[in-house]
Amino acid sequence: MKRALTLLSFGALLAFASTQLLASGNAENGKQKAATCFACHGVDGNAVDPQYPRLAGQYNLYLQQVLHEYKDGQRNNPIMKGMVATLSDQDIEDVAAYFSSLPTRLDNLQGHVGGASASK
């Protein structure tokens, strides 16, 4: 019984560890899969238009969560729902890996939603 419990525990640990490794995604593949995202969010993930969020440097798991929420309707945005509709879980992991790997420009959000206004 003790041996079975040890093997079961080891198997669970191994499964958890491999899931974490696989969840990281491939940034290079993500760049190719994110091509349609560039029109709004920018190739470098730092959208110029203040109505679109800057994705560069965001947390990988946060980006994955948001994309899944758009896909399953927890977040209601018809444009984003359409953009993520055909993405597989692996595609989402890859796209998130790409944008999270980019350097952010969140230090200058003047004029962006939630940023400092230019009229101060």
N, C-alpha and C positions, 0 to 999 in steps of 0.2 A: 504494500500500500504506500509506504514511504517513497519507494522508488518511482511508482506511478505518479505520485504527487509532484516529485522533483522533476520528472520528465515533462509533465503537464505544465508546470511553472516555467521551465526552460523554454518549452515550445511557445507559450504565450508571450514571454519576453522577446523571443526571436521574431515572432510575428509582429509585435508592436514596433520593434526596432526597424524591421524592414519596411513597414508601412510608413514610418517617418522618413526613411531614405527615399522611398518612391514618391512621396508627397511633395518633394522639393521642386519637381518639374525641370525642364530643360530650357534655359533662357534663349539659346540659339534657335531652337524650334519655336519657342514662344514669339520671337521677333517675326518669323514668317507668318505665324498664325494670327498675329496682332495687326497685320497690315491694314485691315479695315478700321481698326481703332485709331489709326494715325490721323485721319481726317479731322477728328474732334479733339483727341487727346495729345496729338503731336508724336512724331517719330521718337522723340526723346522722352515722351511721357509728361512733358511740361507744357500743357495746353496754354496757348496764348489768349484765346477767347475766355473771358472770365466765367462764362456759363458752363464750361466743361471742367471737371475736376482734374487736377494734376495727379497723375498716377505714379510718376517716377519716385522711387525710394519709399513707397508705401510698404507696409508689412505684407509679406507674401501670403500668409494665411488669411489676412484681412481681405486682400484682393480676391482670393479664392472664395471666401465666404460671400462677398458682395456679388460676384458673378453667379454663384449658385442661387442666391436670393433673387436676382433678376430672372434667372432661368426658370425657377419654380414659382414665380409670381409673388414671393414675399415682399419684394420691392416692386412697386408699380411704375414702370417707365416703358411705354410701348417701344421706343427706339432701342433701348438696351435689351429688352426682352427679345426683340427680333435679332439683335446682333449676337446674342449668346445662345439662341435656340438650337443651333446646330453644333455647338461646342460639346465635345465629350469631356469627361472628367479629366482625362490626360491633357486635352487642349487647354482647359482652364488652369491646370497646374503649370503648364508651359507658359501661358500668357502672363500669369501671376509672377512666375520666376523671372520673366523678361523685364516687366515693369518694375519689380522690386529691386532688380539689380542695377537700375539706372540711378545716376546722381540726381538728387532732388533740387528744385529751386523753390522750395516752400518758404525760404527766407524773404521772398518778395512777393507777397500776395496782394499788393495794393490794387484795388479795383476788382478783385475776385470776390466771389461770394464768401462772406465770413472774413474777408481781409479788411485792412484799413481803407477807409474811403479817401479819395483824392481831394475831397472838398474840405478837409480839416483846416 
